[in-house]
Amino acid sequence: MLHHKRRGKGPPLVLVHGFLGGSEEWDDLFNILAPQFDVIAIDLPGFGGSARIAAPATLSGYAELVAEKVNALGVGRFVLLGHSMGAMIAQQFALESGARLERLVLYGAASAGSLPGRFESYDDTIARLLRVGIAEGGKPIIASWFVAGENHPAYALYCRMAEAANTQTAVSALRAVASWRVTERLGEIAMPVLVIGGDRDRSTEPAEQFRLWRGLPRGQLCILPNCAHATHLEEPEIFWQLLRRFLAPP
């Protein structure tokens, strides 16, 4: 069973991290959200407290594991927030179990794993991870997620999380991402969806955010200026304001 952190009272809000991330990256957001939401942060296979769990071969398999976890925790309908790879898993979850979701937040997201604007190819990333391991090989990836690169305070946080990750499982995750695509099925995602991105994102560039938003029947879009791939850590106050506005009762 996947590891998780849970705190707070109110409507359930499930957080799913991206590649090289973990539940630890949401700690500051926990402090903000816990007074209003039952916040559940899940560690995906190969990362954080789930580092020893083998990775599924597909993102549909990841979505099934998330479903198993929320079921085990007794969660009914909930809000799902996914970041990067986690946003891809969130879309897959919405397509397979959409009746469970009140709302959906897709952050640093794309509707297909093939990302021509990514700062490097998946093959280059995988080759480096297999050559030097995830702790060292993940550093260029992490630096690309911040406008300030290695100088951003959260760079060290992600490096610590990468040190705890499993290299082979992470490689399997990248291969699952690379082969995934739901662009033609976005019209099936019926619940309200907030798409958040950064204008300097080098993983899922703004064009990917626009493509995703345009395919969603009830999508909203916000591109944050001078932000890269980890906007919840670059501009936490703005990120929280966007969530609060989107999640407020009608």
N, C-alpha and C positions, 0 to 999 in steps of 0.2 A: 504493500500500500504506500502511496506517495506521502512524503513528509509534508507538514503544513504548519503554519502559524495562524492563530485565531484570536481575535480580541474585539471587544466592543459590543454594543447592543443596537438593535434596529433591523432594518431590511438587510438581507445578506448581500454582500458585495465580494465576489471572488476575483482575485488577482492572479494572472498567469504571466510569468516573466518570459523573457526572450533568451536567445542563445547566450551562453556564458553568464547568465544572471542567476537569480535565486530569490527566495523570500526575503532575504536580508536587504535587498535593494529597496524594499517598500517600507522600511522601518519608520522613516519620517512621515510618510503618508499615513501609516497606521495611527500615529499620534494625532493627526488632523481628522481622520475619518472615524476613529473608534467611538467618539461621543454620539455619532449619528447612524453608524452602520455596524452590522456584524461582519467584520472584515476577515476574510480567509485568504491567505497567501499560500499558494501551492508551489512546492519544488518539483520541477519536471525530472524525469529519469535522467540520470547522469550528472545532476547539478544539486548543489546545496545538500540538504538532508536526505535527498533521494539519489545521491551519487552512485550508490551500489546497485541501483535498479536498472535492469537492461532496457535499452530503448526499443520502442516498436519500430517496425520498418516503414510505417506511413504516418502522416499527421492525423489520419483518421484514427489510428491506434492511440495516439496521444490524447485525442478528444475523448476516446472511450475511457482512458485512465482518469481523466478529469471528471467524467461523469460518474465513474465508480467512486471516486473520492467524495464528491459532494453528496452522493447517495449515502455513503457510509457515515457522513457527518449529519445526516438528517435534514439536509437543505432541500426545500421545495423549489419555488420559483426564485430567481435571483438576478442580480446584475452581474455581467461578466466583463472584465477589463483585461485585455491582452496586449502585451507589448512585443512588437517585432515578430519573432517566431511564435510567441504566445498569442499574438493577434491572428496569425494564420490558424493556429489551433482553435481560437475562439470562433473564427468564421466556420471552420469545419464543425464545431460543436453546434453553432446556430443552424447549420444545414441539416444536421442529424437529430438534434434535440431542441429545436427552436422554441417549442412550447414551454420549455423550462425557463426561458429568459424574459425578464421584464424589459431590459435595455442592454445595449452592447456598446462597449467603448473599444475602438481599434486604434492603437497608438503605435506610431512608427511602423505602419502596416502596408501591406500590398496584397493583391488578390491572386498573385502567382509567385512561386518561388524563383522563377527565372527573372533575375534583376540585372538588366544590361547596364544600368548606371551604378551598380555596386562598386565600391572603391577597389575591389579586386575580385577575380573570379573565384568561384567555389573550389575549383581544382587547385588554385594557388593556395587558398586557405587550408585545404585538407592536406596538401603536400607539406606545408610548414608544420601543421599540428602533428603529423605523423613523424616528422623529422626531429622536432625539438620538444614535443609535448605541449599540452594545453596551457600550462602556466606561463611558459615563455612565448609560445606561438600565439597565444591570445592577446598579447600586449598591443600589436599594431591594430587589431580589430577594436579593442577597447578605446584606444586613443582616437580612432576615427569617430567615435560616438559623441565627442565633445568638441565644441568650437575651440576650446582652449587646449584640446589634446591631453597630453600627460600632465599638464599643469592644473587641470581641474581637480578639486579635492576628491570627487567621487571616482576618479581614475583608480586610486589605490583600493577603494572598496571593491570595484569589479575585479581588480587583479587578485585580491584575496579570495573572491568567490571562484575565480578561474583555477586557483591553486587547489581548491577542494573538488573540482570537477573531474570527470573521467574522460580521458582523451578518446578512447575508442567509441564510447557512447556519444560523445560530442560529434565525432566524425559521422556516425550513423545518423545523428539528428540533421546535420547539414545535407546529407544525401537525401533524406526524406523531404527536407525543405525544397531542394533543387527540383524535385520531380512533382511538386504539388501545384495545383492550379484550380481555382474555382471562379475565375472571372466571368464565365458564361452563366454561372448560377447565382450571381449576386442578387438578382431579382427575386429569388426565393427567400431572402432574409427579410422578414416582414416587420420585425420590431424596430423601434427607433434606434439609430446608430450614430454615435459621435466618432468622427475620424479626426485624430490629432496628429500633426506632423511638424517637423522643423524645416525651415527653408534651406538649411545647410546640411541636411541629412545626407550622408554618403553611403548609407545602406539601402534605405527605401526613399529615394529622392522624391521631391514634391510631385513629379509627374505620376508616380505610383499612387500617391494619396488622392490625386484628382481622379485617376482612373477608377480607383476603388469607390470613391464618393459618388461618382456619376452613375455607377451601377446599382446603387442602393436605393430602394423605393422611398425610405424614410431617413436618409442620411443627412447629417450635418457635418460641416467641415471647418476646421481651424488650422491654419498653418502659422506657426509662431516664428517671428523674425529672429534672426541671429541665433537659432537653435539648431542642434544637430539631432542625433538619434536618441538621446537620453534626456528629453526635455523635462521629465518629472524631477530630474536632479539639477538641470541647468536653470530652470525657472519654476521652482516648486510652488510659489504663491500663485502664479498665473495658471499653472496646471490645476491646482486645487480649485481656483475660481471657475475654470471651465467645467470641471466635474460637478461642482455644486450647482451651477446653473443647469446643466444637463439632467442631473439626477433629482432636481427639485420636483415635488409633486405638481401636477398640472393645475 
